[in-house]
Amino acid sequence: MMGAVRPVIVAANWKMHTTAAEAAALAGAIAAVIDEPAVTRVICPPYVGLAAVRDALAGTGIEVGAQNVHHELAGPFTGEVSAPMLQGLASWVICGHSERRRDAGETDALIGRKVGRALEHGLRPILAVGEQLADRQAGRAEEVVAAQLAGALGGPEPAVAESLVIAYEPVWAIGTGRNAHGADAAAMAGSIRRALARLGWRDAAERVPVLYGGSVTAANIGEFLAEPSIDGALVGGASLKIDEMAGIVARAALTARARAGVQGGSNG
């Protein structure tokens, strides 16, 4: 039985770049060149730019995401932002990016609480997972990623599991200019779905989109999207460049239309 076609998603993670004014201008410029409704497009600016980017993207079909969320709803957590605070500003949120794991010491269990808070409040979480170079060289990449998934998603499959997106970001490829090959990313996507099934997420395992992240550019995105198990990209540095985003989304649109055509033909 053939299930629904997974969406093709391109999410831009601007990290700690752009003031609010710069974010609004960049979002507007990108929106003008990525009018591709076949692709789910998300821009994740810094917190201070969320309102400006939301306004700049109004009516474009491009969605807004936050780069992080706190695991509690409110409380004495100076400098933090909760899921209820993001409502009306963003509809997506990145959880567990490797830079948060590294710099803020976020554990899998904590990241899992963030994912849960996002789902509770109508935010679509992008759960980032990935191994260090030493793990891959030791042949432990799949084991490490499976443990991250188990730590964050080890509870019962939530009713809104279809909202979850997973981004596979090999840590050694983030911001280094070095990227995995398409076949490597595809193998990990398959491993991720098998790990979800082992966790009891049997209904959602094949429906959860898996994105690739790690030095994604317009020049290499085609290698990843050529793999049926890869459903898009979480884009870092290249997402700050208008021409790069245009190229990435244009290639993603080809994949989205091809997948929709295959599904349509199978039902005809």
Buried (B, 14 or more C-beta within 10 A) or exposed (E): EEEEBBBBBBBBBBBEBBEBEBBBBBBBBBBEBBEBEBBBBBBBBBBEBBBBBBEBBEEBEBBBBBBBBBBBEEEEEEEBBBBBBBEEBBBBBBBBBBBBBEEEEBBBEBBBBBBBBBBEBEBBBBBBBBBBBEBBEEEBBBBBBBBBBBBBBEEEBBEBBBBBBBBBBBBBBBEEEEBBEBEBBBBBBBBBBEBBBEBBBEEBBBBBBBBBBBBBBBEBBBBBBEBEBBBBBBBBBBBBBBEBBBBBBBBBBBBBBEBBEEBEEEEE
